[in-house]
Structure formats: C-alpha cells, structure tokens
Amino acid sequence: MFTSSQKKKEVWRIIEYLSQPDVQVEFYKLTGDLPARVEAWKDSLLANNKYAAAFFVQLNHVVATPKIPEWEQIAQKVREVTEQITMDRMTVDEATKELDRAVDLILEKRRWMVEHAR
C-alpha cells in the first residue's frame, strides 16, 4: 500500500481478504499460484500434492530480504551468475567469487557513506 493512498482502509480490507487461507487455496485452484500462508497448506489439495511439497519446505524457512536499497541490484547479480552456472559457462566456485566481487562493488558506496557519516 502506498503511503499516499487515499483509500488505505479499502486497500487494507482487500489485503486482509486475500490473506485468508481459504481464499489463498481458491486462488491456487484458479491460477496455480502457491499460497503464502502456512495455514492454507493444510488443505488436502496442497497437503497431498507431492509436487508442491518442496515449496512448502521452502516456505517454512523463508526470511525477509535485506532492507537495503541495493538489494534489487544484488538479486539481479545472483540471477545472472546462476544463469552462467546453469549454462555451464561458470563453475559454482567461479560464480561465487564473481558474486562476491560484484556485491562488494555494489555495497562500496554504502560503506563509504556509513564511514563518513560518523
């Protein structure tokens, strides 16, 4: 929801509605999109789905992404090096070193700003 929204009450109502486990199961039936609420996974449609099981395991271990402005740049770099691995253009070790180098460069300005703000 945007902080400048003129309809925050209405937006919050739709968020609450879409967050209900039964609504998420229905949405899954219609679109195939997996639910974000753990409670929705108790429905037999998902609980007995062996293909969805790996996603449920992931859901139980998910953590929020870092709250830094550079996160999208970092995530894009992760996608890029992962693609190089899958195309056999880089080894995992090479990709890890490249990702470390690239993220270090992305965060260089942040480190400088933090250091000089003292």
SEDO-668419 format. One record per atom (N, C-alpha, C, O): residue in one letter; x, y, z. Coordinates in pm, whole numbers. Example, Ala and Ser with C-alpha at 12.3 -4.5 7.8 and 13.67 -1.06 7.14 Angstrom:
<pts>
{type:A&c1:1319&c2:-569&c3:780}
{type:A&c1:1230&c2:-450&c3:780}
{type:A&c1:1320&c2:-330&c3:780}
{type:A&c1:1424&c2:-332&c3:846}
{type:S&c1:1285&c2:-225&c3:708}
{type:S&c1:1367&c2:-106&c3:714}
{type:S&c1:1290&c2:3&c3:787}
{type:S&c1:1341&c2:114&c3:804}
</pts>
This chain:
<pts>
{type:M&c1:84&c2:-116&c3:0}
{type:M&c1:0&c2:0&c3:0}
{type:M&c1:90&c2:123&c3:0}
{type:M&c1:188&c2:131&c3:74}
{type:F&c1:55&c2:218&c3:-83}
{type:F&c1:133&c2:341&c3:-89}
{type:F&c1:99&c2:430&c3:30}
{type:F&c1:-17&c2:437&c3:71}
{type:T&c1:198&c2:497&c3:84}
{type:T&c1:172&c2:585&c3:198}
{type:T&c1:80&c2:701&c3:158}
{type:T&c1:9&c2:755&c3:242}
{type:S&c1:81&c2:737&c3:32}
{type:S&c1:-3&c2:848&c3:-15}
{type:S&c1:-143&c2:803&c3:-59}
{type:S&c1:-222&c2:884&c3:-107}
{type:S&c1:-173&c2:676&c3:-42}
{type:S&c1:-304&c2:624&c3:-84}
{type:S&c1:-418&c2:698&c3:-15}
{type:S&c1:-413&c2:723&c3:105}
{type:Q&c1:-520&c2:731&c3:-92}
{type:Q&c1:-640&c2:795&c3:-38}
{type:Q&c1:-741&c2:691&c3:9}
{type:Q&c1:-844&c2:726&c3:68}
{type:K&c1:-712&c2:563&c3:-16}
{type:K&c1:-807&c2:457&c3:17}
{type:K&c1:-740&c2:348&c3:100}
{type:K&c1:-755&c2:229&c3:71}
{type:K&c1:-669&c2:387&c3:200}
{type:K&c1:-595&c2:291&c3:283}
{type:K&c1:-688&c2:189&c3:348}
{type:K&c1:-654&c2:71&c3:355}
{type:K&c1:-802&c2:233&c3:395}
{type:K&c1:-897&c2:142&c3:459}
{type:K&c1:-941&c2:33&c3:362}
{type:K&c1:-947&c2:-84&c3:398}
{type:E&c1:-972&c2:71&c3:239}
{type:E&c1:-1016&c2:-24&c3:137}
{type:E&c1:-903&c2:-117&c3:96}
{type:E&c1:-923&c2:-237&c3:76}
{type:V&c1:-783&c2:-61&c3:82}
{type:V&c1:-666&c2:-142&c3:45}
{type:V&c1:-640&c2:-246&c3:154}
{type:V&c1:-614&c2:-362&c3:124}
{type:W&c1:-647&c2:-203&c3:278}
{type:W&c1:-623&c2:-295&c3:388}
{type:W&c1:-727&c2:-406&c3:389}
{type:W&c1:-694&c2:-521&c3:419}
{type:R&c1:-852&c2:-376&c3:356}
{type:R&c1:-958&c2:-478&c3:351}
{type:R&c1:-929&c2:-583&c3:245}
{type:R&c1:-951&c2:-702&c3:269}
{type:I&c1:-881&c2:-542&c3:129}
{type:I&c1:-850&c2:-639&c3:22}
{type:I&c1:-728&c2:-723&c3:61}
{type:I&c1:-723&c2:-842&c3:30}
{type:I&c1:-631&c2:-661&c3:127}
{type:I&c1:-514&c2:-737&c3:174}
{type:I&c1:-558&c2:-842&c3:275}
{type:I&c1:-516&c2:-958&c3:267}
{type:E&c1:-641&c2:-802&c3:369}
{type:E&c1:-692&c2:-898&c3:468}
{type:E&c1:-769&c2:-1011&c3:401}
{type:E&c1:-752&c2:-1128&c3:438}
{type:Y&c1:-852&c2:-978&c3:303}
{type:Y&c1:-930&c2:-1079&c3:231}
{type:Y&c1:-839&c2:-1177&c3:158}
{type:Y&c1:-853&c2:-1299&c3:172}
{type:L&c1:-746&c2:-1124&c3:81}
{type:L&c1:-657&c2:-1210&c3:2}
{type:L&c1:-562&c2:-1292&c3:90}
{type:L&c1:-507&c2:-1392&c3:45}
{type:S&c1:-543&c2:-1251&c3:214}
{type:S&c1:-455&c2:-1323&c3:306}
{type:S&c1:-523&c2:-1439&c3:378}
{type:S&c1:-457&c2:-1517&c3:445}
{type:Q&c1:-653&c2:-1451&c3:365}
{type:Q&c1:-725&c2:-1559&c3:432}
{type:Q&c1:-686&c2:-1693&c3:369}
{type:Q&c1:-681&c2:-1705&c3:247}
{type:P&c1:-658&c2:-1794&c3:451}
{type:P&c1:-615&c2:-1924&c3:399}
{type:P&c1:-711&c2:-1985&c3:295}
{type:P&c1:-665&c2:-2036&c3:193}
{type:D&c1:-841&c2:-1980&c3:319}
{type:D&c1:-935&c2:-2038&c3:223}
{type:D&c1:-937&c2:-1962&c3:91}
{type:D&c1:-957&c2:-2021&c3:-15}
{type:V&c1:-916&c2:-1831&c3:97}
{type:V&c1:-909&c2:-1751&c3:-26}
{type:V&c1:-780&c2:-1784&c3:-101}
{type:V&c1:-779&c2:-1791&c3:-224}
{type:Q&c1:-672&c2:-1805&c3:-29}
{type:Q&c1:-546&c2:-1841&c3:-95}
{type:Q&c1:-556&c2:-1978&c3:-162}
{type:Q&c1:-498&c2:-1998&c3:-269}
{type:V&c1:-627&c2:-2072&c3:-101}
{type:V&c1:-647&c2:-2203&c3:-163}
{type:V&c1:-730&c2:-2187&c3:-290}
{type:V&c1:-699&c2:-2248&c3:-393}
{type:E&c1:-833&c2:-2107&c3:-284}
{type:E&c1:-917&c2:-2085&c3:-402}
{type:E&c1:-835&c2:-2017&c3:-513}
{type:E&c1:-849&c2:-2052&c3:-630}
{type:F&c1:-753&c2:-1923&c3:-476}
{type:F&c1:-666&c2:-1856&c3:-572}
{type:F&c1:-570&c2:-1956&c3:-637}
{type:F&c1:-544&c2:-1950&c3:-757}
{type:Y&c1:-519&c2:-2048&c3:-556}
{type:Y&c1:-432&c2:-2155&c3:-608}
{type:Y&c1:-508&c2:-2239&c3:-711}
{type:Y&c1:-453&c2:-2272&c3:-816}
{type:K&c1:-632&c2:-2274&c3:-681}
{type:K&c1:-713&c2:-2354&c3:-775}
{type:K&c1:-730&c2:-2281&c3:-907}
{type:K&c1:-728&c2:-2343&c3:-1014}
{type:L&c1:-749&c2:-2151&c3:-901}
{type:L&c1:-775&c2:-2071&c3:-1020}
{type:L&c1:-651&c2:-2039&c3:-1102}
{type:L&c1:-655&c2:-2035&c3:-1225}
{type:T&c1:-539&c2:-2015&c3:-1032}
{type:T&c1:-420&c2:-1964&c3:-1100}
{type:T&c1:-297&c2:-2053&c3:-1093}
{type:T&c1:-206&c2:-2042&c3:-1176}
{type:G&c1:-295&c2:-2143&c3:-993}
{type:G&c1:-175&c2:-2224&c3:-972}
{type:G&c1:-71&c2:-2154&c3:-886}
{type:G&c1:34&c2:-2211&c3:-859}
{type:D&c1:-99&c2:-2030&c3:-843}
{type:D&c1:-7&c2:-1958&c3:-755}
{type:D&c1:-12&c2:-2019&c3:-616}
{type:D&c1:-120&c2:-2036&c3:-559}
{type:L&c1:102&c2:-2053&c3:-562}
{type:L&c1:109&c2:-2117&c3:-431}
{type:L&c1:82&c2:-2016&c3:-320}
{type:L&c1:126&c2:-1902&c3:-328}
{type:P&c1:11&c2:-2059&c3:-216}
{type:P&c1:-23&c2:-1967&c3:-107}
{type:P&c1:97&c2:-1929&c3:-20}
{type:P&c1:191&c2:-2007&c3:-4}
{type:A&c1:90&c2:-1810&c3:34}
{type:A&c1:195&c2:-1760&c3:122}
{type:A&c1:166&c2:-1791&c3:269}
{type:A&c1:257&c2:-1785&c3:352}
{type:R&c1:44&c2:-1823&c3:300}
{type:R&c1:5&c2:-1853&c3:439}
{type:R&c1:21&c2:-2002&c3:467}
{type:R&c1:-31&c2:-2085&c3:392}
{type:V&c1:91&c2:-2036&c3:573}
{type:V&c1:114&c2:-2175&c3:612}
{type:V&c1:-19&c2:-2247&c3:634}
{type:V&c1:-32&c2:-2364&c3:599}
{type:E&c1:-117&c2:-2177&c3:691}
{type:E&c1:-246&c2:-2238&c3:719}
{type:E&c1:-313&c2:-2292&c3:593}
{type:E&c1:-383&c2:-2393&c3:599}
{type:A&c1:-293&c2:-2227&c3:482}
{type:A&c1:-355&c2:-2269&c3:356}
{type:A&c1:-301&c2:-2404&c3:309}
{type:A&c1:-369&c2:-2479&c3:239}
{type:W&c1:-180&c2:-2435&c3:347}
{type:W&c1:-117&c2:-2560&c3:305}
{type:W&c1:-175&c2:-2682&c3:376}
{type:W&c1:-144&c2:-2796&c3:340}
{type:K&c1:-259&c2:-2660&c3:477}
{type:K&c1:-325&c2:-2771&c3:545}
{type:K&c1:-439&c2:-2828&c3:462}
{type:K&c1:-485&c2:-2939&c3:488}
{type:D&c1:-485&c2:-2753&c3:364}
{type:D&c1:-590&c2:-2802&c3:275}
{type:D&c1:-537&c2:-2925&c3:200}
{type:D&c1:-422&c2:-2926&c3:156}
{type:S&c1:-621&c2:-3027&c3:186}
{type:S&c1:-577&c2:-3153&c3:124}
{type:S&c1:-526&c2:-3134&c3:-18}
{type:S&c1:-440&c2:-3210&c3:-64}
{type:L&c1:-578&c2:-3035&c3:-87}
{type:L&c1:-533&c2:-3008&c3:-224}
{type:L&c1:-383&c2:-2982&c3:-228}
{type:L&c1:-314&c2:-3026&c3:-321}
{type:L&c1:-333&c2:-2913&c3:-128}
{type:L&c1:-189&c2:-2883&c3:-121}
{type:L&c1:-114&c2:-2983&c3:-34}
{type:L&c1:-3&c2:-3023&c3:-68}
{type:A&c1:-175&c2:-3023&c3:76}
{type:A&c1:-108&c2:-3114&c3:170}
{type:A&c1:-72&c2:-3247&c3:105}
{type:A&c1:26&c2:-3310&c3:143}
{type:N&c1:-151&c2:-3289&c3:7}
{type:N&c1:-127&c2:-3418&c3:-59}
{type:N&c1:-61&c2:-3404&c3:-196}
{type:N&c1:-52&c2:-3501&c3:-271}
{type:N&c1:-15&c2:-3285&c3:-227}
{type:N&c1:46&c2:-3260&c3:-357}
{type:N&c1:197&c2:-3278&c3:-348}
{type:N&c1:268&c2:-3192&c3:-296}
{type:K&c1:246&c2:-3390&c3:-399}
{type:K&c1:390&c2:-3418&c3:-386}
{type:K&c1:475&c2:-3318&c3:-463}
{type:K&c1:591&c2:-3296&c3:-428}
{type:Y&c1:420&c2:-3257&c3:-568}
{type:Y&c1:497&c2:-3161&c3:-646}
{type:Y&c1:512&c2:-3026&c3:-574}
{type:Y&c1:608&c2:-2953&c3:-598}
{type:A&c1:417&c2:-2996&c3:-488}
{type:A&c1:423&c2:-2870&c3:-414}
{type:A&c1:501&c2:-2882&c3:-285}
{type:A&c1:533&c2:-2781&c3:-222}
{type:A&c1:532&c2:-3003&c3:-243}
{type:A&c1:596&c2:-3027&c3:-113}
{type:A&c1:726&c2:-2949&c3:-96}
{type:A&c1:751&c2:-2895&c3:12}
{type:A&c1:807&c2:-2941&c3:-198}
{type:A&c1:935&c2:-2868&c3:-187}
{type:A&c1:912&c2:-2720&c3:-160}
{type:A&c1:989&c2:-2657&c3:-88}
{type:F&c1:807&c2:-2666&c3:-218}
{type:F&c1:777&c2:-2525&c3:-196}
{type:F&c1:731&c2:-2500&c3:-53}
{type:F&c1:760&c2:-2395&c3:5}
{type:F&c1:659&c2:-2596&c3:4}
{type:F&c1:616&c2:-2582&c3:143}
{type:F&c1:736&c2:-2587&c3:236}
{type:F&c1:741&c2:-2513&c3:335}
{type:V&c1:832&c2:-2671&c3:207}
{type:V&c1:955&c2:-2676&c3:287}
{type:V&c1:1023&c2:-2540&c3:282}
{type:V&c1:1068&c2:-2488&c3:384}
{type:Q&c1:1032&c2:-2482&c3:163}
{type:Q&c1:1093&c2:-2350&c3:148}
{type:Q&c1:1018&c2:-2244&c3:225}
{type:Q&c1:1078&c2:-2158&c3:289}
{type:L&c1:884&c2:-2252&c3:219}
{type:L&c1:802&c2:-2154&c3:289}
{type:L&c1:832&c2:-2152&c3:439}
{type:L&c1:828&c2:-2047&c3:502}
{type:N&c1:861&c2:-2267&c3:494}
{type:N&c1:890&c2:-2276&c3:637}
{type:N&c1:1029&c2:-2225&c3:673}
{type:N&c1:1061&c2:-2213&c3:792}
{type:H&c1:1110&c2:-2194&c3:575}
{type:H&c1:1246&c2:-2144&c3:601}
{type:H&c1:1271&c2:-2005&c3:542}
{type:H&c1:1384&c2:-1957&c3:544}
{type:V&c1:1168&c2:-1943&c3:492}
{type:V&c1:1185&c2:-1815&c3:426}
{type:V&c1:1217&c2:-1705&c3:527}
{type:V&c1:1167&c2:-1704&c3:640}
{type:V&c1:1302&c2:-1613&c3:484}
{type:V&c1:1334&c2:-1495&c3:563}
{type:V&c1:1321&c2:-1373&c3:471}
{type:V&c1:1337&c2:-1384&c3:350}
{type:A&c1:1293&c2:-1261&c3:529}
{type:A&c1:1279&c2:-1138&c3:451}
{type:A&c1:1413&c2:-1101&c3:386}
{type:A&c1:1519&c2:-1128&c3:441}
{type:T&c1:1404&c2:-1040&c3:271}
{type:T&c1:1526&c2:-992&c3:205}
{type:T&c1:1580&c2:-872&c3:283}
{type:T&c1:1504&c2:-805&c3:354}
{type:P&c1:1708&c2:-845&c3:272}
{type:P&c1:1766&c2:-731&c3:344}
{type:P&c1:1698&c2:-600&c3:304}
{type:P&c1:1666&c2:-579&c3:187}
{type:K&c1:1677&c2:-514&c3:400}
{type:K&c1:1611&c2:-385&c3:377}
{type:K&c1:1715&c2:-279&c3:341}
{type:K&c1:1738&c2:-185&c3:417}
{type:I&c1:1775&c2:-298&c3:225}
{type:I&c1:1872&c2:-201&c3:176}
{type:I&c1:1836&c2:-165&c3:32}
{type:I&c1:1788&c2:-251&c3:-42}
{type:P&c1:1859&c2:-42&c3:-7}
{type:P&c1:1823&c2:0&c3:-143}
{type:P&c1:1893&c2:-81&c3:-254}
{type:P&c1:1841&c2:-93&c3:-365}
{type:E&c1:2009&c2:-134&c3:-223}
{type:E&c1:2087&c2:-206&c3:-325}
{type:E&c1:2039&c2:-349&c3:-346}
{type:E&c1:2093&c2:-420&c3:-431}
{type:W&c1:1939&c2:-393&c3:-270}
{type:W&c1:1902&c2:-533&c3:-275}
{type:W&c1:1864&c2:-579&c3:-416}
{type:W&c1:1903&c2:-689&c3:-457}
{type:E&c1:1790&c2:-501&c3:-491}
{type:E&c1:1749&c2:-543&c3:-626}
{type:E&c1:1870&c2:-563&c3:-718}
{type:E&c1:1871&c2:-655&c3:-799}
{type:Q&c1:1970&c2:-478&c3:-705}
{type:Q&c1:2092&c2:-495&c3:-783}
{type:Q&c1:2161&c2:-625&c3:-746}
{type:Q&c1:2209&c2:-698&c3:-833}
{type:I&c1:2166&c2:-654&c3:-617}
{type:I&c1:2230&c2:-778&c3:-570}
{type:I&c1:2153&c2:-899&c3:-619}
{type:I&c1:2212&c2:-996&c3:-667}
{type:A&c1:2020&c2:-894&c3:-607}
{type:A&c1:1937&c2:-1006&c3:-653}
{type:A&c1:1954&c2:-1029&c3:-802}
{type:A&c1:1957&c2:-1144&c3:-847}
{type:Q&c1:1965&c2:-922&c3:-879}
{type:Q&c1:1987&c2:-935&c3:-1023}
{type:Q&c1:2121&c2:-1002&c3:-1051}
{type:Q&c1:2131&c2:-1086&c3:-1141}
{type:K&c1:2223&c2:-966&c3:-975}
{type:K&c1:2354&c2:-1028&c3:-993}
{type:K&c1:2349&c2:-1176&c3:-960}
{type:K&c1:2412&c2:-1257&c3:-1027}
{type:V&c1:2273&c2:-1212&c3:-855}
{type:V&c1:2256&c2:-1354&c3:-821}
{type:V&c1:2192&c2:-1427&c3:-938}
{type:V&c1:2236&c2:-1537&c3:-974}
{type:R&c1:2089&c2:-1368&c3:-999}
{type:R&c1:2024&c2:-1431&c3:-1116}
{type:R&c1:2123&c2:-1449&c3:-1231}
{type:R&c1:2125&c2:-1553&c3:-1298}
{type:E&c1:2204&c2:-1347&c3:-1253}
{type:E&c1:2300&c2:-1352&c3:-1364}
{type:E&c1:2403&c2:-1463&c3:-1346}
{type:E&c1:2428&c2:-1540&c3:-1439}
{type:V&c1:2461&c2:-1473&c3:-1228}
{type:V&c1:2564&c2:-1576&c3:-1208}
{type:V&c1:2501&c2:-1715&c3:-1202}
{type:V&c1:2564&c2:-1813&c3:-1244}
{type:T&c1:2379&c2:-1724&c3:-1151}
{type:T&c1:2310&c2:-1853&c3:-1151}
{type:T&c1:2286&c2:-1901&c3:-1293}
{type:T&c1:2302&c2:-2019&c3:-1324}
{type:E&c1:2249&c2:-1809&c3:-1379}
{type:E&c1:2230&c2:-1844&c3:-1520}
{type:E&c1:2361&c2:-1894&c3:-1582}
{type:E&c1:2360&c2:-1989&c3:-1660}
{type:Q&c1:2471&c2:-1831&c3:-1548}
{type:Q&c1:2601&c2:-1874&c3:-1600}
{type:Q&c1:2634&c2:-2016&c3:-1556}
{type:Q&c1:2691&c2:-2094&c3:-1632}
{type:I&c1:2599&c2:-2048&c3:-1433}
{type:I&c1:2622&c2:-2185&c3:-1383}
{type:I&c1:2536&c2:-2284&c3:-1460}
{type:I&c1:2586&c2:-2387&c3:-1505}
{type:T&c1:2408&c2:-2253&c3:-1476}
{type:T&c1:2317&c2:-2347&c3:-1543}
{type:T&c1:2352&c2:-2366&c3:-1690}
{type:T&c1:2318&c2:-2469&c3:-1748}
{type:M&c1:2420&c2:-2269&c3:-1749}
{type:M&c1:2460&c2:-2281&c3:-1889}
{type:M&c1:2602&c2:-2335&c3:-1903}
{type:M&c1:2660&c2:-2334&c3:-2012}
{type:D&c1:2658&c2:-2381&c3:-1792}
{type:D&c1:2795&c2:-2435&c3:-1788}
{type:D&c1:2900&c2:-2336&c3:-1839}
{type:D&c1:3000&c2:-2375&c3:-1898}
{type:R&c1:2875&c2:-2209&c3:-1814}
{type:R&c1:2972&c2:-2107&c3:-1851}
{type:R&c1:3061&c2:-2068&c3:-1734}
{type:R&c1:3165&c2:-2005&c3:-1751}
{type:M&c1:3017&c2:-2109&c3:-1612}
{type:M&c1:3094&c2:-2084&c3:-1490}
{type:M&c1:3076&c2:-2202&c3:-1397}
{type:M&c1:2972&c2:-2267&c3:-1397}
{type:T&c1:3178&c2:-2227&c3:-1319}
{type:T&c1:3163&c2:-2327&c3:-1213}
{type:T&c1:3099&c2:-2256&c3:-1093}
{type:T&c1:3090&c2:-2134&c3:-1089}
{type:V&c1:3055&c2:-2334&c3:-998}
{type:V&c1:2998&c2:-2276&c3:-876}
{type:V&c1:3103&c2:-2190&c3:-806}
{type:V&c1:3072&c2:-2081&c3:-758}
{type:D&c1:3226&c2:-2237&c3:-800}
{type:D&c1:3333&c2:-2160&c3:-736}
{type:D&c1:3358&c2:-2028&c3:-808}
{type:D&c1:3373&c2:-1924&c3:-745}
{type:E&c1:3362&c2:-2033&c3:-941}
{type:E&c1:3383&c2:-1910&c3:-1018}
{type:E&c1:3267&c2:-1813&c3:-997}
{type:E&c1:3288&c2:-1693&c3:-979}
{type:A&c1:3146&c2:-1865&c3:-998}
{type:A&c1:3028&c2:-1780&c3:-980}
{type:A&c1:3025&c2:-1718&c3:-841}
{type:A&c1:2988&c2:-1602&c3:-825}
{type:T&c1:3065&c2:-1795&c3:-742}
{type:T&c1:3067&c2:-1744&c3:-605}
{type:T&c1:3168&c2:-1630&c3:-593}
{type:T&c1:3140&c2:-1528&c3:-531}
{type:K&c1:3284&c2:-1648&c3:-653}
{type:K&c1:3385&c2:-1542&c3:-650}
{type:K&c1:3337&c2:-1418&c3:-725}
{type:K&c1:3358&c2:-1305&c3:-679}
{type:E&c1:3272&c2:-1438&c3:-839}
{type:E&c1:3219&c2:-1325&c3:-917}
{type:E&c1:3109&c2:-1253&c3:-839}
{type:E&c1:3105&c2:-1130&c3:-837}
{type:L&c1:3022&c2:-1328&c3:-776}
{type:L&c1:2914&c2:-1268&c3:-697}
{type:L&c1:2972&c2:-1189&c3:-580}
{type:L&c1:2925&c2:-1079&c3:-551}
{type:D&c1:3071&c2:-1243&c3:-513}
{type:D&c1:3135&c2:-1173&c3:-402}
{type:D&c1:3197&c2:-1042&c3:-449}
{type:D&c1:3183&c2:-939&c3:-384}
{type:R&c1:3266&c2:-1047&c3:-563}
{type:R&c1:3329&c2:-927&c3:-619}
{type:R&c1:3224&c2:-823&c3:-655}
{type:R&c1:3238&c2:-705&c3:-622}
{type:A&c1:3118&c2:-866&c3:-724}
{type:A&c1:3014&c2:-774&c3:-770}
{type:A&c1:2938&c2:-711&c3:-653}
{type:A&c1:2911&c2:-590&c3:-655}
{type:V&c1:2903&c2:-790&c3:-554}
{type:V&c1:2830&c2:-737&c3:-439}
{type:V&c1:2918&c2:-640&c3:-361}
{type:V&c1:2870&c2:-539&c3:-310}
{type:D&c1:3046&c2:-671&c3:-352}
{type:D&c1:3139&c2:-581&c3:-285}
{type:D&c1:3138&c2:-445&c3:-353}
{type:D&c1:3138&c2:-342&c3:-286}
{type:L&c1:3138&c2:-444&c3:-486}
{type:L&c1:3134&c2:-317&c3:-561}
{type:L&c1:3001&c2:-245&c3:-540}
{type:L&c1:2998&c2:-124&c3:-522}
{type:I&c1:2892&c2:-320&c3:-542}
{type:I&c1:2760&c2:-260&c3:-523}
{type:I&c1:2751&c2:-193&c3:-387}
{type:I&c1:2692&c2:-85&c3:-375}
{type:L&c1:2807&c2:-254&c3:-284}
{type:L&c1:2797&c2:-202&c3:-148}
{type:L&c1:2908&c2:-103&c3:-111}
{type:L&c1:2909&c2:-48&c3:-1}
{type:E&c1:3002&c2:-81&c3:-203}
{type:E&c1:3114&c2:8&c3:-174}
{type:E&c1:3067&c2:149&c3:-137}
{type:E&c1:3118&c2:208&c3:-41}
{type:K&c1:2972&c2:203&c3:-211}
{type:K&c1:2922&c2:338&c3:-183}
{type:K&c1:2855&c2:343&c3:-45}
{type:K&c1:2875&c2:439&c3:29}
{type:R&c1:2776&c2:241&c3:-10}
{type:R&c1:2710&c2:237&c3:121}
{type:R&c1:2813&c2:238&c3:233}
{type:R&c1:2799&c2:311&c3:331}
{type:R&c1:2917&c2:157&c3:218}
{type:R&c1:3021&c2:151&c3:322}
{type:R&c1:3089&c2:288&c3:337}
{type:R&c1:3117&c2:332&c3:449}
{type:W&c1:3115&c2:354&c3:224}
{type:W&c1:3177&c2:486&c3:227}
{type:W&c1:3086&c2:586&c3:299}
{type:W&c1:3133&c2:663&c3:383}
{type:M&c1:2956&c2:583&c3:268}
{type:M&c1:2862&c2:676&c3:331}
{type:M&c1:2851&c2:651&c3:481}
{type:M&c1:2846&c2:746&c3:559}
{type:V&c1:2846&c2:526&c3:522}
{type:V&c1:2839&c2:493&c3:664}
{type:V&c1:2965&c2:540&c3:737}
{type:V&c1:2959&c2:595&c3:847}
{type:E&c1:3078&c2:516&c3:673}
{type:E&c1:3206&c2:555&c3:734}
{type:E&c1:3217&c2:706&c3:751}
{type:E&c1:3268&c2:754&c3:852}
{type:H&c1:3170&c2:782&c3:651}
{type:H&c1:3184&c2:927&c3:655}
{type:H&c1:3069&c2:998&c3:727}
{type:H&c1:3073&c2:1121&c3:743}
{type:A&c1:2971&c2:925&c3:770}
{type:A&c1:2859&c2:985&c3:844}
{type:A&c1:2892&c2:998&c3:991}
{type:A&c1:2817&c2:1061&c3:1066}
{type:R&c1:3000&c2:941&c3:1034}
{type:R&c1:3037&c2:942&c3:1177}
{type:R&c1:3097&c2:1072&c3:1218}
{type:R&c1:3133&c2:1089&c3:1335}
</pts>
